[in-house]
């Protein structure tokens, strides 16, 4: 893993860091010497394990919030900035498919929950964190999905639509926040071998994905975390409004 000296001492909040990509990101930033906010909602044990690994490398704190709820997100940002002394990097990772459901049979409540979990969460965390990011001239890294480009697999169409909204929101934020010298980018994972795909993809689907990926394997959470480090570092100081696909070539574009 590359070392970015300019990240040392940065105050980094990673939402959804009790497992998977978020957990890998929290540990990766701790390895750079950052103070890391470890966030969880329902998986306390996972959050505690992430914090244990973070504290073995640097320092951090554990935070709980339902990212769909404005009051809870406000308290999350308040508690993190009080503990860390500010905010330099916001990683908007919290999100999930919830379940595979067809659009034809989907309820309005389910549709709204998918968008709240994956889009409202990004909006709320960013809006509440913005005053602190203005002070630090920090940066934001959102987490999208390759599903946003192709509409997703069976039963994941609304999740794909929500992630596409995150991609568009990234560009809007990048334009609006540029005068404050706040950069905003998105990482777009393909099939990453995490608990997410253990839950939502069959073993056969994962094997087929690896076989069809040009680089011959599915991704790891660490693959995504490494890109987040780069985007948060001074090396990416002239990159904003961009999305970086981390999918081994499974989806390419001109």
N, C-alpha and C positions, 0 to 999 in steps of 0.2 A: 504494500500500500504506500502510495506517495505521501510525503510529508509536506505540508503547507505551513511554513513558519508563521505566516500572517494570520492563521486561524487560532493560534495559541492564545488562550484567554478570552476568546469570543464566547458570547452568551447565546446558546442555541436551544430553541424549543422545538421538539419533534413530536407532533401529534400522532397518536396511534402507534406508540412505540413499545407496546407490550409483547409484540411478536413480529415476525416477518421483516419486511423492508424497513419499517420504523425502528425495530429493535437493532437491526444492523446499522442503520444510520446513526442512532444514538451512540452506539459503541464506537463507530468510526470517528465521530466528532470528539468523543472522549479521548480517543487515541491521539488526536491532534492537540490535546490539552485544553479543550473547551469545557465550560460549565454547561451541562446538558439538563434540560428539563425533560423528564420522562413522563409522558402522558398515557393514561389508560382510562377506559370507561368501565367495562365490566370485568376485565381480567386482571384482578389485583395481583395474583401470583406472578403473572407474566411481567407486570410492571415492576414488581419487586425484584425479579430476576434481572431485568434489564438494568435497573438502578444498581444492583450489586456489581454487575460487570462494568458499568460506567464508573463507579466509585473506586474500582480496582485500578483504573487508569487515570482518572482525573477527579472531578467533583460534579455534583448535580443534585436534583431534587425530584421527588415523586409527586405527580399532580393527577387529580381525577376530575373529569368533566364529561358530560354529554355534549358533544360538539354541535348538536342540533339546537341547543338551548342557549339563547342570548345571555341570560344571567349567569349561567355556568361558564360560558366562554369568557365573559368579562372577568369573573373571579379567577379563572385559570391564568389569564394574562396578568392580572393584578398580583397574584401569588408568585408567579414566576419572576416578574420583574422586581418584586420586593426581595426575593431570595437571591437573584442573580445581579441585581443592581442595574438592570436594563435589558435590552434585547438587540442582538446583532443579526441573528439568522433565524428565520421562521420557516420550518419545514412542514408544509400542509400535507401530511400523509394520511390522516384519518379518513377512512372510507371503506365501503364494502359493497358487494353485490346484494347482500341480505339473503336472497334466494333466487333461483331461476324460475321466472314466470313469464308466460307468453303475454304479449300486449293484448291479445284478444280477450283473455280471461282476467286480466289484472284489475284490481280494485284501485280506486282513486287514492285511498289511504296508502296503499303500497307504493304507488307511483310517487306520491309526495314524500314518503319516507326515504326512498332511494335518492331523490334530489336533495332532500334535507341533509342526509348523511354524507353525500359526496360533494355537493355544491354549497349549500348554506354554511356548512362547516368551514369551508375555505373563506367565504365572504366574512363570516363573523370573526374568525381568528385574525384575518388580515386587517379588518377595520379596527378591531380593538388593539392590535399590535402596532398600527401605523404611527401613532404619536411617538412611540419608543424607537421605531425604525427611522423616523425622521431625524431624531437626535443622533443616532449612531451611523446614519447613512448606510443602513444595513441592506440585507437582501432577503428575498423570498424564493423558495423552491417548492412548487406545487407538484403533486403526483397525479399524472393522467393515466391513460391506458391505451394500448394499441387497439383495443376494442372500439375506441372512438373513431378510428379510421375505417373500420370495416363493418361496424354495426353489431359486433359481438356474436358469440355462438348462441345456440338455442337457449331461449329464455333469459338472455342478458341484454336485450335491446335497450331497455330504459337505463340500465347501468351504463351502457356505451354512450347513450345520449347525455347522461349526466357528466361523464368524463369529457365528452366533447365540449360541454359547456365550461368545464374547468380550463380546457385548452384556450377557448376564446376569452375567458376571464383573465387568463395570464397575459394575453396581449393587451387587453384593456387596462389592466393594472400597470403593466410596463410603461405604457404611454402616459398614464396619469401620474405615476410616481417618479418618472424620470427627472423632473425638475428638482426633486428632493434627493437625487442621486441614489435612489433605491432601485436596485435591479430585481426583476421578476422573471423567472424561467420555469419550465416544466420538464420533468423527466417522464418518459413514456415507456413503462415496462411492457415487455411481451409476456410470455408464460414464464413466471419466476417460481422456482420450487420452494414454496412457502406453505404455511397452513391454509392460506386462502385457496390455493389450487388443490390442496389435499381435500378440501371441503367441496369445492365447486367443479373440479375436473376429475374425470375417472383416470385410473392408471393407464388405460389404453390411450386416452386422449393425450396424456402427458408424454407417453412414449412416441405417439405419432407426431406430436409437435416437435420433439427433439430430432426425429428423423427428417422432418421437412425443413428444419431450420438450417440455413446455409452453413453456419458455424458448427453444426452437428450436436448441439446440446440445448437444453433449456437454461434459463438464467438462474443466478443465485441472488439472494438479497444483497450480498456484498457487491455484486456487479453494479447494482443500482446505487448503493451507498457511495461507491467510489466516484460516480458521476456527480452526486450531490456535493461531495467535498470540493470537486473541481469548480462547480458552479458557484459555490459559496466563497471561493478563494479569490485572491487578487489576480490570479491567472485568467479569470473570466471577467475581468473588470469592464470589458467593452462588449459584453454579451447580455442582452436583455430582450424580453419578448420572444425568446427562442424556445423550442422544445427539442430535447435530445432523446432519441429512441434508443432503448437498451433492450434489444431483442434478437441479437445474433444474426440480423439480416432477414428475419421472418417477414418483416414488412419494410419495404424500401420505397423511396419516393425520389423523383427528379428534383 
